[in-house]
């Protein structure tokens, strides 16, 4: 049970980091809500999350690799299912 929690926590941390890092691709001159101290908070979050991910990889390498394997299997499944629907 603990291993399943480690697989998912690694993947959740990775996806959260990627989601916040995707903020950097958004245009900066967008009207609407502006976050205070932006983008410094996002830089801090991404940096700290990368440190957490590196610690998890260092501390539990097998579980981290299994978590990445689950991600790769999901990506492969997505690619094949996307091809299946576009061929129609």
C-alpha positions as CSV (number, residue, x, y, z in Angstrom):
1,X,0.0,0.0,0.0
2,X,2.8,2.4,0.8
3,X,4.4,1.8,-2.6
4,X,1.2,2.8,-4.4
5,X,1.2,6.0,-2.4
6,X,4.8,6.6,-3.4
7,X,4.1,6.0,-7.1
8,X,1.2,8.4,-7.1
9,X,2.8,11.0,-5.0
10,X,5.8,11.2,-7.3
11,X,3.5,11.5,-10.3
12,X,1.3,14.1,-8.7
13,X,4.3,16.2,-7.7
14,X,5.6,15.9,-11.3
15,X,2.3,16.9,-12.8
16,X,1.9,19.8,-10.4
17,X,5.4,21.1,-11.3
18,X,4.6,20.8,-15.0
19,X,1.3,22.6,-14.6
20,X,2.9,25.5,-12.8
21,X,5.9,25.6,-15.2
22,X,3.4,25.9,-18.1
23,X,2.5,29.3,-16.7
24,X,5.8,30.6,-18.1
25,X,4.5,30.0,-21.7
26,X,1.4,32.2,-21.1
27,X,1.7,35.7,-22.5
28,X,2.5,38.2,-19.7
29,X,0.3,41.1,-21.1
30,X,-3.0,39.5,-20.5
31,X,-5.8,41.6,-19.0
32,X,-7.4,40.3,-15.9
33,X,-6.2,39.1,-12.5
34,X,-2.5,39.6,-11.9
35,X,-0.8,37.6,-9.2
36,X,1.4,39.5,-6.7
37,X,5.1,38.7,-7.0
38,X,4.5,37.0,-10.3
39,X,6.5,35.1,-11.6
40,X,8.8,34.8,-8.6
41,X,6.4,32.6,-6.7
42,X,6.1,30.3,-9.6
43,X,9.9,30.1,-10.0
44,X,10.2,29.3,-6.3
45,X,7.5,26.6,-6.5
46,X,9.0,24.9,-9.6
47,X,12.5,25.0,-8.0
48,X,11.3,23.6,-4.7
49,X,9.2,20.9,-6.5
50,X,12.3,19.9,-8.5
51,X,14.2,19.5,-5.3
52,X,11.4,17.3,-3.9
53,X,11.3,15.2,-7.0
54,X,15.1,14.8,-6.9
55,X,14.9,13.7,-3.3
56,X,12.2,11.2,-4.0
57,X,14.3,9.8,-6.9
58,X,17.3,9.6,-4.6
59,X,15.4,8.1,-1.6
60,X,13.1,5.7,-3.5
61,X,14.6,5.1,-7.0
62,X,12.6,2.0,-7.8
63,X,9.2,3.5,-6.9
64,X,10.1,6.6,-8.9
65,X,11.0,4.6,-12.0
66,X,7.8,2.6,-11.7
67,X,5.9,5.9,-11.4
68,X,7.6,7.2,-14.6
69,X,6.9,3.8,-16.2
70,X,3.2,4.3,-15.5
71,X,3.4,7.8,-17.0
72,X,5.1,6.4,-20.1
73,X,2.5,3.6,-20.5
74,X,-0.2,6.2,-20.2
75,X,1.4,8.4,-22.9
76,X,1.8,5.4,-25.2
77,X,-1.9,4.5,-24.6
78,X,-2.9,8.1,-25.4
79,X,-0.9,8.2,-28.6
80,X,-2.4,4.9,-29.9
81,X,-5.9,5.8,-28.9
82,X,-5.5,9.2,-30.6
83,X,-4.4,7.6,-33.8
84,X,-7.3,5.2,-33.6
85,X,-9.8,8.0,-33.5
86,X,-8.1,10.1,-36.2
87,X,-8.1,7.3,-38.7
88,X,-11.9,7.2,-38.9
